[in-house]
């Protein structure tokens, strides 16, 4: 027990040191964007097209396909990867991009609808 109000115990000193170090790490991460929320990129499905048809995102970002068309659609990676299943009119599908590279995708209900997602 401290004998004086100004005395600091070893446990208190360790807590203060830990909190100070944690603040330095968090501030550094914030400054470099390491703790930033993922960016959400929107692809609108309208007029039997993916708009934009080509999109580039960073790993960790989210891509959201919003169906504003009169019929249901899908966003399905070719030959494999993500598959939205059927996206009804007014609905959406979200995908978190994790693996770097290029992914071509189509609407399996309307195969002439094509898009490209590049993850940097």
Biopython code that builds the backbone (N, CA, C, O; Angstrom):
import numpy as np
from Bio.PDB.StructureBuilder import StructureBuilder

atoms = [
    (1, "UNK", "N", (0.835, -1.173, 0.000)),
    (1, "UNK", "CA", (0.000, 0.000, 0.000)),
    (1, "UNK", "C", (0.880, 1.236, 0.000)),
    (1, "UNK", "O", (1.875, 1.261, 0.724)),
    (2, "UNK", "N", (0.563, 2.258, -0.773)),
    (2, "UNK", "CA", (1.392, 3.456, -0.777)),
    (2, "UNK", "C", (1.329, 4.164, 0.565)),
    (2, "UNK", "O", (0.276, 4.237, 1.198)),
    (3, "UNK", "N", (2.482, 4.686, 0.989)),
    (3, "UNK", "CA", (2.506, 5.403, 2.259)),
    (3, "UNK", "C", (2.109, 6.851, 2.074)),
    (3, "UNK", "O", (1.791, 7.539, 3.043)),
    (4, "UNK", "N", (2.122, 7.314, 0.849)),
    (4, "UNK", "CA", (1.803, 8.702, 0.551)),
    (4, "UNK", "C", (0.926, 8.735, -0.699)),
    (4, "UNK", "O", (1.031, 7.845, -1.543)),
    (5, "UNK", "N", (0.091, 9.710, -0.829)),
    (5, "UNK", "CA", (-0.810, 9.812, -1.985)),
    (5, "UNK", "C", (-0.032, 9.932, -3.284)),
    (5, "UNK", "O", (-0.567, 9.591, -4.338)),
    (6, "UNK", "N", (1.186, 10.395, -3.254)),
    (6, "UNK", "CA", (1.998, 10.556, -4.459)),
    (6, "UNK", "C", (2.788, 9.306, -4.818)),
    (6, "UNK", "O", (3.382, 9.246, -5.895)),
    (7, "UNK", "N", (2.809, 8.296, -3.931)),
    (7, "UNK", "CA", (3.515, 7.058, -4.221)),
    (7, "UNK", "C", (2.754, 6.272, -5.283)),
    (7, "UNK", "O", (1.525, 6.292, -5.333)),
    (8, "UNK", "N", (3.515, 5.581, -6.129)),
    (8, "UNK", "CA", (2.920, 4.759, -7.175)),
    (8, "UNK", "C", (3.380, 3.328, -6.959)),
    (8, "UNK", "O", (4.575, 3.070, -6.818)),
    (9, "UNK", "N", (2.438, 2.399, -6.932)),
    (9, "UNK", "CA", (2.808, 0.994, -6.765)),
    (9, "UNK", "C", (3.392, 0.465, -8.065)),
    (9, "UNK", "O", (3.242, 1.082, -9.120)),
    (10, "UNK", "N", (4.047, -0.661, -7.986)),
    (10, "UNK", "CA", (4.610, -1.291, -9.176)),
    (10, "UNK", "C", (3.505, -1.639, -10.164)),
    (10, "UNK", "O", (3.672, -1.455, -11.370)),
    (11, "UNK", "N", (2.381, -2.138, -9.667)),
    (11, "UNK", "CA", (1.262, -2.489, -10.552)),
    (11, "UNK", "C", (0.730, -1.247, -11.258)),
    (11, "UNK", "O", (0.413, -1.298, -12.446)),
    (12, "UNK", "N", (0.628, -0.128, -10.533)),
    (12, "UNK", "CA", (0.164, 1.116, -11.159)),
    (12, "UNK", "C", (1.145, 1.572, -12.232)),
    (12, "UNK", "O", (0.734, 2.004, -13.309)),
    (13, "UNK", "N", (2.418, 1.478, -11.946)),
    (13, "UNK", "CA", (3.438, 1.892, -12.914)),
    (13, "UNK", "C", (3.359, 1.026, -14.168)),
    (13, "UNK", "O", (3.465, 1.535, -15.284)),
    (14, "UNK", "N", (3.174, -0.272, -13.988)),
    (14, "UNK", "CA", (3.051, -1.162, -15.148)),
    (14, "UNK", "C", (1.815, -0.832, -15.968)),
    (14, "UNK", "O", (1.871, -0.811, -17.198)),
    (15, "UNK", "N", (0.693, -0.572, -15.293)),
    (15, "UNK", "CA", (-0.542, -0.209, -16.009)),
    (15, "UNK", "C", (-0.346, 1.068, -16.810)),
    (15, "UNK", "O", (-0.772, 1.157, -17.962)),
    (16, "UNK", "N", (0.287, 2.036, -16.212)),
    (16, "UNK", "CA", (0.519, 3.303, -16.918)),
    (16, "UNK", "C", (1.443, 3.111, -18.115)),
    (16, "UNK", "O", (1.213, 3.686, -19.179)),
    (17, "UNK", "N", (2.475, 2.312, -17.947)),
    (17, "UNK", "CA", (3.401, 2.037, -19.038)),
    (17, "UNK", "C", (2.691, 1.300, -20.176)),
    (17, "UNK", "O", (2.879, 1.630, -21.346)),
    (18, "UNK", "N", (1.874, 0.298, -19.827)),
    (18, "UNK", "CA", (1.122, -0.450, -20.834)),
    (18, "UNK", "C", (0.160, 0.466, -21.582)),
    (18, "UNK", "O", (0.086, 0.414, -22.810)),
    (19, "UNK", "N", (-0.573, 1.299, -20.861)),
    (19, "UNK", "CA", (-1.530, 2.210, -21.501)),
    (19, "UNK", "C", (-0.818, 3.199, -22.414)),
    (19, "UNK", "O", (-1.308, 3.508, -23.500)),
    (20, "UNK", "N", (0.321, 3.690, -21.985)),
    (20, "UNK", "CA", (1.080, 4.609, -22.825)),
    (20, "UNK", "C", (1.555, 3.937, -24.104)),
    (20, "UNK", "O", (1.462, 4.515, -25.187)),
    (21, "UNK", "N", (2.067, 2.709, -23.977)),
    (21, "UNK", "CA", (2.535, 1.969, -25.155)),
    (21, "UNK", "C", (1.367, 1.655, -26.085)),
    (21, "UNK", "O", (1.501, 1.757, -27.304)),
    (22, "UNK", "N", (0.235, 1.276, -25.522)),
    (22, "UNK", "CA", (-0.946, 0.984, -26.330)),
    (22, "UNK", "C", (-1.391, 2.221, -27.091)),
    (22, "UNK", "O", (-1.761, 2.123, -28.261)),
    (23, "UNK", "N", (-1.362, 3.370, -26.457)),
    (23, "UNK", "CA", (-1.737, 4.625, -27.132)),
    (23, "UNK", "C", (-0.819, 4.904, -28.310)),
    (23, "UNK", "O", (-1.281, 5.337, -29.366)),
    (24, "UNK", "N", (0.471, 4.663, -28.144)),
    (24, "UNK", "CA", (1.433, 4.884, -29.232)),
    (24, "UNK", "C", (1.113, 3.968, -30.408)),
    (24, "UNK", "O", (1.127, 4.410, -31.556)),
    (25, "UNK", "N", (0.825, 2.695, -30.134)),
    (25, "UNK", "CA", (0.512, 1.737, -31.193)),
    (25, "UNK", "C", (-0.775, 2.129, -31.915)),
    (25, "UNK", "O", (-0.825, 2.126, -33.145)),
    (26, "UNK", "N", (-1.809, 2.463, -31.156)),
    (26, "UNK", "CA", (-3.094, 2.830, -31.761)),
    (26, "UNK", "C", (-2.960, 4.112, -32.577)),
    (26, "UNK", "O", (-3.488, 4.189, -33.686)),
    (27, "UNK", "N", (-2.280, 5.098, -32.060)),
    (27, "UNK", "CA", (-2.109, 6.352, -32.801)),
    (27, "UNK", "C", (-1.320, 6.115, -34.090)),
    (27, "UNK", "O", (-1.629, 6.706, -35.125)),
    (28, "UNK", "N", (-0.312, 5.258, -34.030)),
    (28, "UNK", "CA", (0.449, 4.936, -35.232)),
    (28, "UNK", "C", (-0.409, 4.218, -36.255)),
    (28, "UNK", "O", (-0.320, 4.496, -37.451)),
    (29, "UNK", "N", (-1.241, 3.296, -35.791)),
    (29, "UNK", "CA", (-2.123, 2.565, -36.703)),
    (29, "UNK", "C", (-3.144, 3.503, -37.332)),
    (29, "UNK", "O", (-3.449, 3.389, -38.519)),
    (30, "UNK", "N", (-3.666, 4.422, -36.545)),
    (30, "UNK", "CA", (-4.622, 5.385, -37.091)),
    (30, "UNK", "C", (-3.956, 6.279, -38.131)),
    (30, "UNK", "O", (-4.551, 6.596, -39.161)),
    (31, "UNK", "N", (-2.726, 6.680, -37.859)),
    (31, "UNK", "CA", (-2.017, 7.559, -38.784)),
    (31, "UNK", "C", (-1.722, 6.871, -40.112)),
    (31, "UNK", "O", (-1.689, 7.522, -41.157)),
    (32, "UNK", "N", (-1.507, 5.560, -40.075)),
    (32, "UNK", "CA", (-1.201, 4.843, -41.316)),
    (32, "UNK", "C", (-2.443, 4.246, -41.965)),
    (32, "UNK", "O", (-2.363, 3.670, -43.050)),
    (33, "UNK", "N", (-3.576, 4.379, -41.314)),
    (33, "UNK", "CA", (-4.818, 3.846, -41.873)),
    (33, "UNK", "C", (-5.029, 2.373, -41.581)),
    (33, "UNK", "O", (-5.951, 1.767, -42.127)),
    (34, "UNK", "N", (-4.198, 1.782, -40.733)),
    (34, "UNK", "CA", (-4.304, 0.355, -40.449)),
    (34, "UNK", "C", (-5.606, -0.002, -39.734)),
    (34, "UNK", "O", (-6.080, -1.131, -39.859)),
    (35, "UNK", "N", (-6.187, 0.926, -38.996)),
    (35, "UNK", "CA", (-7.436, 0.648, -38.287)),
    (35, "UNK", "C", (-8.631, 1.286, -38.981)),
    (35, "UNK", "O", (-9.729, 1.302, -38.424)),
    (36, "UNK", "N", (-8.442, 1.802, -40.161)),
    (36, "UNK", "CA", (-9.532, 2.454, -40.872)),
    (36, "UNK", "C", (-10.585, 1.422, -41.266)),
    (36, "UNK", "O", (-10.272, 0.268, -41.556)),
    (37, "UNK", "N", (-11.821, 1.859, -41.268)),
    (37, "UNK", "CA", (-12.912, 0.993, -41.689)),
    (37, "UNK", "C", (-12.749, 0.663, -43.171)),
    (37, "UNK", "O", (-12.222, 1.473, -43.934)),
    (38, "UNK", "N", (-13.197, -0.517, -43.577)),
    (38, "UNK", "CA", (-13.084, -0.859, -44.997)),
    (38, "UNK", "C", (-13.940, 0.078, -45.843)),
    (38, "UNK", "O", (-14.995, 0.543, -45.410)),
    (39, "UNK", "N", (-13.470, 0.342, -47.038)),
    (39, "UNK", "CA", (-14.215, 1.163, -47.984)),
    (39, "UNK", "C", (-15.261, 0.278, -48.650)),
    (39, "UNK", "O", (-14.975, -0.864, -49.008)),
    (40, "UNK", "N", (-16.474, 0.803, -48.817)),
    (40, "UNK", "CA", (-17.528, 0.075, -49.505)),
    (40, "UNK", "C", (-17.658, 0.643, -50.918)),
    (40, "UNK", "O", (-17.887, 1.839, -51.100)),
    (41, "UNK", "N", (-17.508, -0.230, -51.910)),
    (41, "UNK", "CA", (-17.629, 0.140, -53.320)),
    (41, "UNK", "C", (-18.948, -0.432, -53.834)),
    (41, "UNK", "O", (-19.279, -1.587, -53.562)),
    (42, "UNK", "N", (-19.688, 0.372, -54.568)),
    (42, "UNK", "CA", (-20.997, -0.065, -55.048)),
    (42, "UNK", "C", (-20.976, -0.323, -56.544)),
    (42, "UNK", "O", (-20.494, 0.493, -57.330)),
    (43, "UNK", "N", (-21.511, -1.478, -56.918)),
    (43, "UNK", "CA", (-21.751, -1.808, -58.316)),
    (43, "UNK", "C", (-23.269, -1.863, -58.462)),
    (43, "UNK", "O", (-23.934, -2.663, -57.804)),
    (44, "UNK", "N", (-23.803, -1.025, -59.311)),
    (44, "UNK", "CA", (-25.245, -0.996, -59.545)),
    (44, "UNK", "C", (-25.582, -1.913, -60.706)),
    (44, "UNK", "O", (-24.930, -1.882, -61.750)),
    (45, "UNK", "N", (-26.604, -2.726, -60.512)),
    (45, "UNK", "CA", (-27.099, -3.590, -61.583)),
    (45, "UNK", "C", (-28.344, -2.911, -62.131)),
    (45, "UNK", "O", (-29.368, -2.805, -61.457)),
    (46, "UNK", "N", (-28.226, -2.453, -63.376)),
    (46, "UNK", "CA", (-29.333, -1.710, -63.979)),
    (46, "UNK", "C", (-29.215, -1.782, -65.496)),
    (46, "UNK", "O", (-28.113, -1.708, -66.039)),
    (47, "UNK", "N", (-30.334, -1.925, -66.171)),
    (47, "UNK", "CA", (-30.306, -2.000, -67.629)),
    (47, "UNK", "C", (-29.557, -3.211, -68.129)),
    (47, "UNK", "O", (-28.950, -3.180, -69.199)),
    (48, "UNK", "N", (-29.599, -4.297, -67.342)),
    (48, "UNK", "CA", (-28.894, -5.535, -67.680)),
    (48, "UNK", "C", (-27.392, -5.300, -67.845)),
    (48, "UNK", "O", (-26.750, -5.863, -68.733)),
    (49, "UNK", "N", (-26.845, -4.441, -66.953)),
    (49, "UNK", "CA", (-25.408, -4.157, -66.933)),
    (49, "UNK", "C", (-24.934, -4.025, -65.496)),
    (49, "UNK", "O", (-25.696, -3.658, -64.602)),
    (50, "UNK", "N", (-23.643, -4.337, -65.289)),
    (50, "UNK", "CA", (-22.964, -4.018, -64.041)),
    (50, "UNK", "C", (-22.342, -2.646, -64.236)),
    (50, "UNK", "O", (-21.579, -2.448, -65.182)),
    (51, "UNK", "N", (-22.654, -1.686, -63.353)),
    (51, "UNK", "CA", (-22.135, -0.319, -63.487)),
    (51, "UNK", "C", (-21.401, 0.084, -62.222)),
    (51, "UNK", "O", (-22.042, 0.208, -61.178)),
    (52, "UNK", "N", (-20.105, 0.294, -62.256)),
    (52, "UNK", "CA", (-19.219, 0.196, -63.406)),
    (52, "UNK", "C", (-18.912, -1.267, -63.718)),
    (52, "UNK", "O", (-18.988, -2.124, -62.838)),
    (53, "UNK", "N", (-18.566, -1.546, -64.971)),
    (53, "UNK", "CA", (-18.274, -2.932, -65.350)),
    (53, "UNK", "C", (-16.904, -3.408, -64.850)),
    (53, "UNK", "O", (-16.677, -4.611, -64.719)),
    (54, "UNK", "N", (-16.001, -2.478, -64.574)),
    (54, "UNK", "CA", (-14.671, -2.798, -64.069)),
    (54, "UNK", "C", (-14.452, -1.977, -62.802)),
    (54, "UNK", "O", (-14.670, -0.765, -62.788)),
    (55, "UNK", "N", (-14.020, -2.651, -61.741)),
    (55, "UNK", "CA", (-13.811, -1.954, -60.476)),
    (55, "UNK", "C", (-12.532, -2.465, -59.822)),
    (55, "UNK", "O", (-12.251, -3.663, -59.847)),
    (56, "UNK", "N", (-11.763, -1.558, -59.239)),
    (56, "UNK", "CA", (-10.536, -1.910, -58.522)),
    (56, "UNK", "C", (-10.708, -1.517, -57.061)),
    (56, "UNK", "O", (-11.136, -0.404, -56.755)),
    (57, "UNK", "N", (-10.372, -2.439, -56.161)),
    (57, "UNK", "CA", (-10.499, -2.211, -54.731)),
    (57, "UNK", "C", (-9.234, -2.695, -54.042)),
    (57, "UNK", "O", (-8.387, -3.341, -54.659)),
    (58, "UNK", "N", (-9.114, -2.380, -52.770)),
    (58, "UNK", "CA", (-7.990, -2.866, -51.973)),
    (58, "UNK", "C", (-8.443, -4.066, -51.162)),
    (58, "UNK", "O", (-9.622, -4.197, -50.834)),
    (59, "UNK", "N", (-7.498, -4.943, -50.839)),
    (59, "UNK", "CA", (-7.819, -6.088, -49.991)),
    (59, "UNK", "C", (-8.426, -5.566, -48.690)),
    (59, "UNK", "O", (-7.901, -4.632, -48.083)),
    (60, "UNK", "N", (-9.517, -6.165, -48.274)),
    (60, "UNK", "CA", (-10.229, -5.735, -47.073)),
    (60, "UNK", "C", (-11.429, -4.852, -47.366)),
    (60, "UNK", "O", (-12.304, -4.684, -46.516)),
    (61, "UNK", "N", (-11.474, -4.283, -48.573)),
    (61, "UNK", "CA", (-12.625, -3.462, -48.953)),
    (61, "UNK", "C", (-13.837, -4.347, -49.225)),
    (61, "UNK", "O", (-13.715, -5.556, -49.423)),
    (62, "UNK", "N", (-14.997, -3.721, -49.229)),
    (62, "UNK", "CA", (-16.257, -4.419, -49.466)),
    (62, "UNK", "C", (-16.821, -3.954, -50.806)),
    (62, "UNK", "O", (-16.797, -2.765, -51.124)),
    (63, "UNK", "N", (-17.326, -4.907, -51.583)),
    (63, "UNK", "CA", (-18.013, -4.583, -52.828)),
    (63, "UNK", "C", (-19.476, -4.953, -52.618)),
    (63, "UNK", "O", (-19.792, -6.059, -52.178)),
    (64, "UNK", "N", (-20.355, -4.023, -52.934)),
    (64, "UNK", "CA", (-21.789, -4.267, -52.806)),
    (64, "UNK", "C", (-22.446, -4.135, -54.171)),
    (64, "UNK", "O", (-22.336, -3.100, -54.828)),
    (65, "UNK", "N", (-23.127, -5.189, -54.588)),
    (65, "UNK", "CA", (-23.897, -5.164, -55.826)),
    (65, "UNK", "C", (-25.342, -4.853, -55.446)),
    (65, "UNK", "O", (-25.947, -5.574, -54.654)),
    (66, "UNK", "N", (-25.899, -3.769, -56.018)),
    (66, "UNK", "CA", (-27.288, -3.367, -55.752)),
    (66, "UNK", "C", (-28.106, -3.565, -57.018)),
    (66, "UNK", "O", (-27.782, -3.019, -58.073)),
    (67, "UNK", "N", (-29.163, -4.349, -56.903)),
    (67, "UNK", "CA", (-29.995, -4.636, -58.063)),
    (67, "UNK", "C", (-31.106, -3.598, -58.190)),
    (67, "UNK", "O", (-32.071, -3.609, -57.426)),
    (68, "UNK", "N", (-30.958, -2.708, -59.158)),
    (68, "UNK", "CA", (-31.976, -1.701, -59.447)),
    (68, "UNK", "C", (-32.704, -2.028, -60.744)),
    (68, "UNK", "O", (-33.394, -1.184, -61.317)),
    (69, "UNK", "N", (-32.539, -3.261, -61.193)),
    (69, "UNK", "CA", (-33.147, -3.688, -62.447)),
    (69, "UNK", "C", (-34.535, -4.271, -62.175)),
    (69, "UNK", "O", (-34.935, -4.432, -61.022)),
    (70, "UNK", "N", (-35.265, -4.585, -63.251)),
    (70, "UNK", "CA", (-36.627, -5.094, -63.116)),
    (70, "UNK", "C", (-36.675, -6.601, -62.898)),
    (70, "UNK", "O", (-37.727, -7.145, -62.564)),
    (71, "UNK", "N", (-35.542, -7.281, -63.084)),
    (71, "UNK", "CA", (-35.466, -8.727, -62.916)),
    (71, "UNK", "C", (-34.361, -9.089, -61.926)),
    (71, "UNK", "O", (-33.470, -8.276, -61.682)),
    (72, "UNK", "N", (-34.401, -10.287, -61.356)),
    (72, "UNK", "CA", (-33.302, -10.723, -60.482)),
    (72, "UNK", "C", (-32.033, -10.992, -61.292)),
    (72, "UNK", "O", (-32.084, -11.263, -62.492)),
    (73, "UNK", "N", (-30.895, -10.910, -60.599)),
    (73, "UNK", "CA", (-29.586, -11.148, -61.209)),
    (73, "UNK", "C", (-28.690, -11.855, -60.206)),
    (73, "UNK", "O", (-29.064, -12.049, -59.049)),
    (74, "UNK", "N", (-27.502, -12.239, -60.661)),
    (74, "UNK", "CA", (-26.463, -12.762, -59.774)),
    (74, "UNK", "C", (-25.164, -12.024, -60.068)),
    (74, "UNK", "O", (-25.022, -11.377, -61.106)),
    (75, "UNK", "N", (-24.233, -12.129, -59.153)),
    (75, "UNK", "CA", (-22.843, -11.722, -59.371)),
    (75, "UNK", "C", (-22.027, -12.948, -59.004)),
    (75, "UNK", "O", (-21.844, -13.254, -57.826)),
    (76, "UNK", "N", (-21.537, -13.649, -60.016)),
    (76, "UNK", "CA", (-20.904, -14.951, -59.816)),
    (76, "UNK", "C", (-19.527, -14.963, -60.461)),
    (76, "UNK", "O", (-19.390, -14.780, -61.671)),
    (77, "UNK", "N", (-18.501, -15.184, -59.626)),
    (77, "UNK", "CA", (-17.116, -15.207, -60.116)),
    (77, "UNK", "C", (-16.911, -16.397, -61.028)),
    (77, "UNK", "O", (-17.472, -17.473, -60.819)),
    (78, "UNK", "N", (-16.083, -16.175, -62.058)),
    (78, "UNK", "CA", (-15.773, -17.218, -63.033)),
    (78, "UNK", "C", (-14.278, -17.496, -63.020)),
    (78, "UNK", "O", (-13.523, -16.532, -63.144)),
    (79, "UNK", "N", (-13.789, -18.686, -62.886)),
    (79, "UNK", "CA", (-14.546, -19.920, -62.809)),
    (79, "UNK", "C", (-15.019, -20.238, -61.399)),
    (79, "UNK", "O", (-15.928, -21.052, -61.237)),
    (80, "UNK", "N", (-14.431, -19.623, -60.367)),
    (80, "UNK", "CA", (-14.853, -19.890, -58.989)),
    (80, "UNK", "C", (-14.551, -18.670, -58.129)),
    (80, "UNK", "O", (-13.815, -17.776, -58.546)),
    (81, "UNK", "N", (-15.107, -18.637, -56.957)),
    (81, "UNK", "CA", (-14.895, -17.523, -56.028)),
    (81, "UNK", "C", (-16.199, -17.174, -55.358)),
    (81, "UNK", "O", (-16.831, -18.039, -54.752)),
    (82, "UNK", "N", (-16.618, -15.931, -55.451)),
    (82, "UNK", "CA", (-17.863, -15.516, -54.809)),
    (82, "UNK", "C", (-19.066, -15.844, -55.687)),
    (82, "UNK", "O", (-18.962, -15.932, -56.910)),
    (83, "UNK", "N", (-20.205, -16.020, -55.032)),
    (83, "UNK", "CA", (-21.468, -16.246, -55.736)),
    (83, "UNK", "C", (-22.578, -15.648, -54.891)),
    (83, "UNK", "O", (-22.829, -16.091, -53.770)),
    (84, "UNK", "N", (-23.225, -14.659, -55.428)),
    (84, "UNK", "CA", (-24.263, -13.945, -54.687)),
    (84, "UNK", "C", (-25.542, -14.747, -54.518)),
    (84, "UNK", "O", (-26.357, -14.443, -53.647)),
    (85, "UNK", "N", (-25.725, -15.777, -55.350)),
    (85, "UNK", "CA", (-27.058, -16.361, -55.421)),
    (85, "UNK", "C", (-27.948, -15.327, -56.108)),
    (85, "UNK", "O", (-27.448, -14.338, -56.642)),
    (86, "UNK", "N", (-29.227, -15.543, -56.097)),
    (86, "UNK", "CA", (-30.139, -14.619, -56.766)),
    (86, "UNK", "C", (-30.290, -13.336, -55.953)),
    (86, "UNK", "O", (-30.605, -13.370, -54.764)),
    (87, "UNK", "N", (-30.059, -12.201, -56.621)),
    (87, "UNK", "CA", (-30.254, -10.888, -55.996)),
    (87, "UNK", "C", (-31.569, -10.344, -56.543)),
    (87, "UNK", "O", (-31.657, -9.975, -57.714)),
    (88, "UNK", "N", (-32.571, -10.298, -55.707)),
    (88, "UNK", "CA", (-33.887, -9.828, -56.134)),
    (88, "UNK", "C", (-33.862, -8.333, -56.431)),
    (88, "UNK", "O", (-32.957, -7.621, -55.994)),
    (89, "UNK", "N", (-34.850, -7.867, -57.169)),
    (89, "UNK", "CA", (-34.998, -6.434, -57.434)),
    (89, "UNK", "C", (-35.060, -5.687, -56.099)),
    (89, "UNK", "O", (-35.836, -6.047, -55.214)),
    (90, "UNK", "N", (-34.243, -4.656, -55.964)),
    (90, "UNK", "CA", (-34.203, -3.866, -54.730)),
    (90, "UNK", "C", (-33.297, -4.428, -53.655)),
    (90, "UNK", "O", (-33.105, -3.784, -52.624)),
    (91, "UNK", "N", (-32.733, -5.609, -53.862)),
    (91, "UNK", "CA", (-31.863, -6.233, -52.871)),
    (91, "UNK", "C", (-30.395, -6.000, -53.236)),
    (91, "UNK", "O", (-30.083, -5.439, -54.286)),
    (92, "UNK", "N", (-29.505, -6.441, -52.348)),
    (92, "UNK", "CA", (-28.079, -6.282, -52.605)),
    (92, "UNK", "C", (-27.307, -7.483, -52.056)),
    (92, "UNK", "O", (-27.832, -8.292, -51.291)),
    (93, "UNK", "N", (-26.051, -7.568, -52.472)),
    (93, "UNK", "CA", (-25.131, -8.619, -52.046)),
    (93, "UNK", "C", (-23.797, -7.957, -51.736)),
    (93, "UNK", "O", (-23.320, -7.125, -52.509)),
    (94, "UNK", "N", (-23.189, -8.321, -50.605)),
    (94, "UNK", "CA", (-21.887, -7.781, -50.214)),
    (94, "UNK", "C", (-20.831, -8.873, -50.187)),
    (94, "UNK", "O", (-21.084, -10.011, -49.793)),
    (95, "UNK", "N", (-19.635, -8.484, -50.622)),
    (95, "UNK", "CA", (-18.493, -9.392, -50.666)),
    (95, "UNK", "C", (-17.271, -8.634, -50.164)),
    (95, "UNK", "O", (-16.988, -7.530, -50.631)),
    (96, "UNK", "N", (-16.545, -9.223, -49.212)),
    (96, "UNK", "CA", (-15.304, -8.621, -48.726)),
    (96, "UNK", "C", (-14.142, -9.190, -49.529)),
    (96, "UNK", "O", (-13.900, -10.397, -49.516)),
    (97, "UNK", "N", (-13.431, -8.319, -50.224)),
    (97, "UNK", "CA", (-12.304, -8.718, -51.069)),
    (97, "UNK", "C", (-11.099, -9.026, -50.190)),
    (97, "UNK", "O", (-10.624, -8.154, -49.462)),
    (98, "UNK", "N", (-10.610, -10.233, -50.247)),
    (98, "UNK", "CA", (-9.486, -10.632, -49.400)),
    (98, "UNK", "C", (-8.242, -11.022, -50.187)),
    (98, "UNK", "O", (-7.119, -10.729, -49.774)),
    (99, "UNK", "N", (-8.447, -11.684, -51.324)),
    (99, "UNK", "CA", (-7.330, -12.212, -52.103)),
    (99, "UNK", "C", (-7.020, -11.288, -53.274)),
    (99, "UNK", "O", (-7.900, -10.949, -54.064)),
    (100, "UNK", "N", (-5.746, -10.885, -53.372)),
    (100, "UNK", "CA", (-5.342, -9.995, -54.470)),
    (100, "UNK", "C", (-5.416, -10.726, -55.802)),
    (100, "UNK", "O", (-5.168, -11.928, -55.895)),
    (101, "UNK", "N", (-5.765, -9.963, -56.825)),
    (101, "UNK", "CA", (-5.834, -10.526, -58.159)),
    (101, "UNK", "C", (-7.068, -10.042, -58.904)),
    (101, "UNK", "O", (-7.834, -9.214, -58.413)),
    (102, "UNK", "N", (-7.234, -10.581, -60.094)),
    (102, "UNK", "CA", (-8.352, -10.207, -60.967)),
    (102, "UNK", "C", (-9.394, -11.321, -60.963)),
    (102, "UNK", "O", (-9.065, -12.504, -61.054)),
    (103, "UNK", "N", (-10.655, -10.916, -60.854)),
    (103, "UNK", "CA", (-11.754, -11.870, -60.878)),
    (103, "UNK", "C", (-12.782, -11.371, -61.887)),
    (103, "UNK", "O", (-13.323, -10.275, -61.747)),
    (104, "UNK", "N", (-13.040, -12.181, -62.894)),
    (104, "UNK", "CA", (-14.114, -11.873, -63.830)),
    (104, "UNK", "C", (-15.387, -12.497, -63.269)),
    (104, "UNK", "O", (-15.354, -13.585, -62.694)),
    (105, "UNK", "N", (-16.503, -11.804, -63.440)),
    (105, "UNK", "CA", (-17.762, -12.346, -62.946)),
    (105, "UNK", "C", (-18.871, -12.082, -63.953)),
    (105, "UNK", "O", (-18.762, -11.213, -64.819)),
    (106, "UNK", "N", (-19.948, -12.860, -63.814)),
    (106, "UNK", "CA", (-21.096, -12.748, -64.708)),
    (106, "UNK", "C", (-22.381, -12.822, -63.896)),
    (106, "UNK", "O", (-22.365, -13.096, -62.696)),
    (107, "UNK", "N", (-23.478, -12.575, -64.568)),
    (107, "UNK", "CA", (-24.800, -12.901, -64.046)),
    (107, "UNK", "C", (-25.148, -14.257, -64.651)),
    (107, "UNK", "O", (-25.266, -14.380, -65.870)),
    (108, "UNK", "N", (-25.311, -15.260, -63.821)),
    (108, "UNK", "CA", (-25.599, -16.598, -64.361)),
    (108, "UNK", "C", (-26.990, -16.672, -64.986)),
    (108, "UNK", "O", (-27.261, -17.576, -65.777)),
    (109, "UNK", "N", (-27.870, -15.743, -64.647)),
    (109, "UNK", "CA", (-29.200, -15.714, -65.246)),
    (109, "UNK", "C", (-29.193, -15.023, -66.608)),
    (109, "UNK", "O", (-30.057, -15.272, -67.449)),
    (110, "UNK", "N", (-28.202, -14.148, -66.810)),
    (110, "UNK", "CA", (-28.059, -13.376, -68.052)),
    (110, "UNK", "C", (-26.567, -13.316, -68.377)),
    (110, "UNK", "O", (-25.927, -12.297, -68.116)),
    (111, "UNK", "N", (-26.002, -14.379, -68.937)),
    (111, "UNK", "CA", (-24.552, -14.514, -69.112)),
    (111, "UNK", "C", (-23.870, -13.450, -69.970)),
    (111, "UNK", "O", (-22.642, -13.377, -69.995)),
    (112, "UNK", "N", (-24.646, -12.628, -70.670)),
    (112, "UNK", "CA", (-24.011, -11.543, -71.421)),
    (112, "UNK", "C", (-23.603, -10.400, -70.484)),
    (112, "UNK", "O", (-22.835, -9.520, -70.873)),
    (113, "UNK", "N", (-24.114, -10.415, -69.263)),
    (113, "UNK", "CA", (-23.732, -9.406, -68.270)),
    (113, "UNK", "C", (-22.405, -9.830, -67.655)),
    (113, "UNK", "O", (-22.309, -10.884, -67.026)),
    (114, "UNK", "N", (-21.383, -8.995, -67.842)),
    (114, "UNK", "CA", (-20.045, -9.334, -67.372)),
    (114, "UNK", "C", (-19.427, -8.180, -66.621)),
    (114, "UNK", "O", (-19.717, -7.016, -66.901)),
    (115, "UNK", "N", (-18.574, -8.502, -65.668)),
    (115, "UNK", "CA", (-17.844, -7.493, -64.924)),
    (115, "UNK", "C", (-16.485, -8.019, -64.512)),
    (115, "UNK", "O", (-16.211, -9.215, -64.611)),
    (116, "UNK", "N", (-15.634, -7.111, -64.045)),
    (116, "UNK", "CA", (-14.301, -7.473, -63.584)),
    (116, "UNK", "C", (-14.024, -6.762, -62.271)),
    (116, "UNK", "O", (-14.244, -5.559, -62.137)),
    (117, "UNK", "N", (-13.536, -7.534, -61.301)),
    (117, "UNK", "CA", (-13.133, -7.009, -60.003)),
    (117, "UNK", "C", (-11.636, -7.260, -59.863)),
    (117, "UNK", "O", (-11.176, -8.397, -59.974)),
    (118, "UNK", "N", (-10.881, -6.194, -59.621)),
    (118, "UNK", "CA", (-9.454, -6.324, -59.372)),
    (118, "UNK", "C", (-9.181, -5.930, -57.918)),
    (118, "UNK", "O", (-9.547, -4.840, -57.480)),
    (119, "UNK", "N", (-8.535, -6.832, -57.181)),
    (119, "UNK", "CA", (-8.200, -6.582, -55.781)),
    (119, "UNK", "C", (-6.702, -6.315, -55.706)),
    (119, "UNK", "O", (-5.886, -7.164, -56.065)),
    (120, "UNK", "N", (-6.356, -5.121, -55.232)),
    (120, "UNK", "CA", (-4.945, -4.711, -55.165)),
    (120, "UNK", "C", (-4.381, -4.947, -53.780)),
    (120, "UNK", "O", (-3.209, -4.662, -53.534)),
]
sb = StructureBuilder()
sb.init_structure("model")
sb.init_model(0)
sb.init_chain("A")
sb.init_seg("    ")
for serial, (resi, resn, name, xyz) in enumerate(atoms, 1):
    if name == "N":
        sb.init_residue(resn, " ", resi, " ")
    sb.init_atom(name, np.array(xyz, "f"), 0.0, 1.0, " ", f" {name:<3s}", serial, name[0])
structure = sb.get_structure()
